[in-house]
Amino acid sequence: MSTGKRLAGLLLLSTALTFPIAGLAQDIGVPPGDDPSTEAAEEEMASQVDPAEEMDEGPDISIPGGAILVTGRRNRDPVRASTQVVTVLSSEDIARTGEGDIAGALGRVTGLSVVGSGRVYVRGLGDRYSLAMLNGLPLPSPEPLSRVVPLDIFPTNVIASSLVQKTYSANFPGEFGGGVINLTTRAIPDESFLKISASAGGDTKTLGRSGITYYGSDIDWLGFDNGNRDIPSNLAAFLASGERISSTPIETQEGVAAQLFPTNLATVTKDGNLPPNFSGSITAGTSFDVGDDAVLGLVATVSLKNSWRNRSVHSQSANSDLSQITDEWQTFITDQKMLFNAMLGIGLDIGDHTIRFTNLYIRDTLKQARLGVGYSVEDEYDLVRQNTGWYERQLMDSQLVGEFDFGPLKLDLRGGYARTDREAPYNLTFNYVKTNLNTPTGGYYVANITNQINNVDPVTSSFDDLKEELWYGGIDASYELLDNLTSTVGYAYSDTTRYSSRREFYLQVQTDPAMVPLGLTSSVLNAVALRRPGDLINGATLAGFNVRLNEVSPFPAFDAALTIHAGYGKLSYLPVDTVTMEAGIRYEDAKQTVALDQSIFNDPVAGSPGTYNANDYFLPSATITWEASDQLQLRFAASKTIARPQFRELVQQTYFDPDNNRQYEGNPFLNDSELLNFEARAEYYISGRNHFSLAGFYKEIDNPIEAVVLAIQGNTYTTFANVPKAELYGAEVEAQYGIPLNGTGFLEYKDFVIYANYTYSQSSIKFDEGDILILADAVSDVDNFFDVGDPMTGQSDHVANLQFGLEDSEETGQYTFLLNYASKRVTRRDFNAPAIIEYPGLTVDFVARQAADFMGVPVELEFEARNIFGRDNLEYQKNGEYRVDNNVFEVGPSFSLGISMEF
């Protein structure tokens, strides 16, 4: 019998698993039936509790099935009281990191690392093995290549707490490979407040330096467009016609082409003095009594952040053993990022019942200009590439949560609607080549609009549009069958739909033979696109020269959907006061579809196959928590979970990621991955917040999805494939300790505090000789990309965090050094070539926060120094003495000053 079947059989016998104790947002007391029952005995018991362990309320945490069972336990923090392995960041913990977004704060949690734009990896597993939720409800992602919403778009001022759970419990969705991240928004404030914050700063590679940009519109700095990027009239009429561009009359093609390259969106200019980054926010809240036993609370916030970043990226291509460079590029990039968000939260406490209505709007916009200079070693060509891009990501989320407490019966009702949009209009690419051949045009940079230059991409204009909608509903009911036995059942429904289109057009110009005898006049140069790099190609230039358009993809749009019905049951049993046994099972029935949208054309043709994955799973789980002594606690956990392929990974359509400078293409033949998870942990609580923990974990994964690199028609793409099997094992250690200094003057109320965590993990890919990878266009032997024992993509062997500094026990006052280290990790596998490696290395930050008083108004000052030693971005391939840079650029230190005032 296989390991998986044995585990499933054992866990099915024990039915259900109760969600971990949600925290101290609810009362924790001694339930009836547990002696002592007299007032004197209760006072004696309370007097024995370490005062340092007492907490007023603890962080607000909202999760499905969040009933608490704490028979015979003391009032203590939710991490210790939980029956699962959790980390809880309160608003104070988040503030200590000084991070402006929640992704940065989570990067300090044991075993977590942040990759790219806010993608959080748990224990070295990619974001496909993570689950992000808001108030216990799932979130759709505005990123085409990310299943989890990038967490860097969530500012810390809207988050009351962040819970990270690394062991699976049945009340969460089954897509739980590495862990779940649940964000809880602010609800009912204790008292009315108004807080105004502002900050400014920059990094040494950007602030005051020269950058590149393009005009766009007058209000680009807000992250919104004034209409300049709307679909132009001729293109809109063509799209509505249902025709293919190549079959339309030349007049139609010329009319469309004349609007595809507007001057204000295509002209890259130099900005000689980039301004500082700035951000500002206003947050207000109030609460008031409603009737005799009800409190109504309101929290609203709005903020805007504007930041700039320069990068000079070195990238190369080489032959399979890396001994010969074939292409080399140096690309200068200036990003302007605008983040706007607003939230309105309404909370109602009626006795022991809580209702929260949360509305969240986040808009994240990137304006990017790129100018690259390259050289083709094989052809001896000089190359220039110019790109201008505009990427809008938008999330709108509205949800209603009711948590009702009827004594032994607790009922949770949750429902919500969320929508994400991603639009990328007028992404313009101009490729120029100087062949250096002894021809009349060999000494000129030629924009490839004549379609006569081999291995040089054409001039293109693309329009991307993605919309994803998510409806979610769930009900959870917990009932205390006995004083030491609680049962919970729940049902959850989610329906996700996505529509994505990418219309990318490239130019083909036929020159008028009558103009050739005129020599290389300005008119002839314009006609054949002999121009200096960065000059414009626009409607006026192209008019009258037989301009033709072709569309890059014959299948530019797709529909996708994922519908899940899930039910679960769980039991929590305390046979003795020091042992909690929980077990549960979740059943999920899911249908995932991805199909090309042929309805956009009048003449649909056969294309890439669609995907239809219909699967159901029983996902058992069990945990045992043993309180071996007042200070020592042991945990054991086992479970089965899954990971589904993302929509974007399933569709055979190209996509450019501006963050990492890569082209992607999906694979419609991907299947679900299945995981077995085991964990053992020891936690030693010294006093108060001082504690030490040590854990070991093991995961076995069937059909994990890995990223591989292919060369398709002369271009390099990253795609995805299932490999037969992988395993991951490792250990975690975490320590937190504070020492009162008992000094005088500045040190009078200061504690020296240290937080340290370290995760060691090892992963290996398993396969047999002759095993194959099924790709979108081909079948390949696994050993063309992998060796047995290769690590999984995204997995670092070592991840460590160290925070130390001074904290004031009487008022806001923190002076903290933060060190973060992640060892090398594979990002992609290349065909018959060494893997592509990323090396995050060590970064060192310093954050200082200090309360002050300004004319009787409380003020908080903040200073941040990030990446103090200038750790660069390193992504490369290496084979002995040969090394090829894939995405290497310098990252300078950054500094910022901030101030907030609360009224």
Secondary structure, DSSP 8 states (H G I E B T S, - for coil): --HHHHHHHHHHTT--B------TTS-----TTSS--SHHHHHHHHHTS-GGG--SS------TT-----TT--S--HHHH-SS-EEEEEHHHHHHHT-SBHHHHHTTSTTEEEETTTEEEETTB-GGGEEEEETTEE---SSTT-SS--GGGSBGGGEEEEEEE-S--TTS-SB-SSEEEEEEE----SS-EEEEEEEEEEETTTTTS-EEE----TTGGGT---STTS--HHHHHHHHHT--GGGS-HHHHHHHHTTSS-HHHH--EEESS---EEEEEEEEEEEEE-SSSEEEEEEEEEEEEEEEEEEEEEEEEE-TTSSSEEEEEEEEEEEEEEEEEEEEEEEEEETTEEEEEEEEEEEEEEEEEEEEEEEETTTTEEEEEEEEEEEEEEEEEEEEEEEEEETTEEEEEEEEEEEEEEEEEEEEEEEEEE---SSTTTTS-EES-SS-STT----EEEEEEEEEEEEEEEEEEEEEEETTEEEEEEEEEEEEEEEEEEEEEEEEE---GGGGGG-S-HHHHHHTTB--TT----HHHHTTS-EEEEES-S--EEEEEEEEEEEEEEEEEEEETTEEEEEEEEEEEEEEEEEE-GGGSSS----S--EEEEEEEEEEEEEEEE--SSSEEEEEEEEEEEE---HHHHS--EEEETTTTEEEE--TT---EEEEEEEEEEEEEEETTEEEEEEEEEEEEES-EEEEEEEETTEEEEEEEE-SEEEEEEEEEEEEEEEE---SGGGTTEEEEEEEEEEEEEEEEE--TT-EEE-SS-EEEGGGT--TT---BT--SEEEEEEEEEEESSSSEEEEEEEEEE--EEEEEETTS--EEE--EEEEEEEEEEEEEETTEEEEEEEEEESTT---B-EEEEETTEEEESSBB----EEEEEEEEE-
